[in-house]
Structures are given as C-alpha cells and as structure tokens.
Amino acid sequence: DIQMTQSPSSLSASVGDRVTITCRASQNINNYLNWYQQKPGKAPKLLISAASTLQSGVPSRFSGSGSGTDFTLSINSLQPEDFATYHCQQSFASPYTFGQGTDLGIK
Amino acid sequence: QVQLQESGPGLVEPSETLSLTCTVSGGSLRSYYWSWFRQSPGKGLEWIGQIFYSGGPRYTPALMSRVSISVDTSRNQFSLKLNSVIAADTAVYYCARGPLTVAGFFDSWGQGAMVTVSS
C-alpha cells in the first residue's frame, strides 16, 4: 500500500493567517492527490483534486500544489469556518489511502 | 445534487456480521463507482472498497477476507457486509460516490453511521 504522511499533525493559527499543510507519499503518485476538509461530526468535503484543481464552490483562498511525492495545501487569509481537519488522499493505486489528517485549530 | 444516506444497526456483537446500506437520492447509481470508508475514533480515513453500478467489487487487502459490497440498482442502493467483527471494527462508516474520473476523488458522501462492536 502507498503510505501517506501529513505534517504537521496539528497546528494552531489565527484568523487572517496563511497556513500550509504538507502531504508526502511513500512512492511517486504523479498528481493523483486529493484534499478534503472535515469538520467534527461531519463527512469529508472534497476541496482539491488532481493536486491543484479547486472544486466548484470552494473559496479561492485554498490552493494545492505538488507532484511526485510531495504536495502542499495552502490556505490564505484563514477564515473562522476553515478551522477543521484536513486529509490528503492518493488515487494513484488501490487501495486508496489517506494521510492521518491535520487538525487546524484556532490560536 | 446527489445525496447519500447510510442505514443499519449501530451495535453489533463480536463475531457477528456488520451490515450497512447506502441509499442514493437525487441521482442514479448508473455510470458511477460507489465506495465505503470507515474512520475509527481519533484515526484517519480508511477506504474499504468500491463497486461499479453494474457490479465488480474491489476491496482493500486488509479486509478482503471479511468484506463484501453489493449493489441494487432497482432500489438505488449499495450495501456493505463485514463478517466476524471485532472491537477494532468500531468506527464511523461512510458511503461515498467514487472514485471519479482519472483523478480518483470522492465527491459526495453520506453523513456517516457510527457502528460499535460490543457484547
């Protein structure tokens, strides 16, 4: 299985900050990397597909980049509704695997 | 906008079979893959398996010996069965549409069903 490692596992930030979350794959996955946001008690919500394609309705302060083994999710000018857990997911090969999640909390 | 809803028992005894159904509304099962996931308390998401609307399930190797996924297009539902459950199978189980396109993402999810394995 392809292992996905996110860092940091948690971070604290303030409204208006810019944050970056990193996801590393255990092998080359080209750009087969998707990002999800999950709030407590809710299902994951797709934010970005294919490493950098923003989904319809997702604010432009979210962006994704990377290819190969290293990927980043960036959020510019954090808003109160952005405090959540973020997951990366590889779709290069089955079984599809996720990172352990990054908890983004309010400082 | 397609909507998914999981249903099934919230409590299953050890060694028994966990059974969940996902009902899809606002759209058809046709032409899509459909998947099951789970998330144990405080842990990451785990993909369990997928099925195409016409069949042909695929499972994660870690659960392959105990899991089956089936589809009922007449009812717009797909189902999960996990045999011989243990405490470690306690989790929130989600159904979702996908993987979609070449990018392999999952774009619509159910709200999740908490299943506890306990006697």
Chai-1 contact restraints between the chains, C-beta under 6 A:
chainA,res_idxA,chainB,res_idxB,connection_type,confidence,min_distance_angstrom,max_distance_angstrom,comment,restraint_id
A,N34,B,F105,contact,1.0,0.0,6.0,A-B,restraint_1
A,A43,B,Y94,contact,1.0,0.0,6.0,A-B,restraint_2
A,A43,B,W109,contact,1.0,0.0,6.0,A-B,restraint_3
A,A43,B,Q111,contact,1.0,0.0,6.0,A-B,restraint_4
A,A43,B,G112,contact,1.0,0.0,6.0,A-B,restraint_5
A,L46,B,F105,contact,1.0,0.0,6.0,A-B,restraint_6
A,L46,B,D107,contact,1.0,0.0,6.0,A-B,restraint_7
A,S49,B,A103,contact,1.0,0.0,6.0,A-B,restraint_8
A,S49,B,F105,contact,1.0,0.0,6.0,A-B,restraint_9
A,A50,B,A103,contact,1.0,0.0,6.0,A-B,restraint_10
A,H87,B,L45,contact,1.0,0.0,6.0,A-B,restraint_11
A,S91,B,P99,contact,1.0,0.0,6.0,A-B,restraint_12
A,S91,B,G104,contact,1.0,0.0,6.0,A-B,restraint_13
A,P95,B,W47,contact,1.0,0.0,6.0,A-B,restraint_14
A,P95,B,T60,contact,1.0,0.0,6.0,A-B,restraint_15
A,Y96,B,W47,contact,1.0,0.0,6.0,A-B,restraint_16
A,F98,B,G44,contact,1.0,0.0,6.0,A-B,restraint_17
A,F98,B,L45,contact,1.0,0.0,6.0,A-B,restraint_18
A,Q100,B,G44,contact,1.0,0.0,6.0,A-B,restraint_19
A,G101,B,G44,contact,1.0,0.0,6.0,A-B,restraint_20
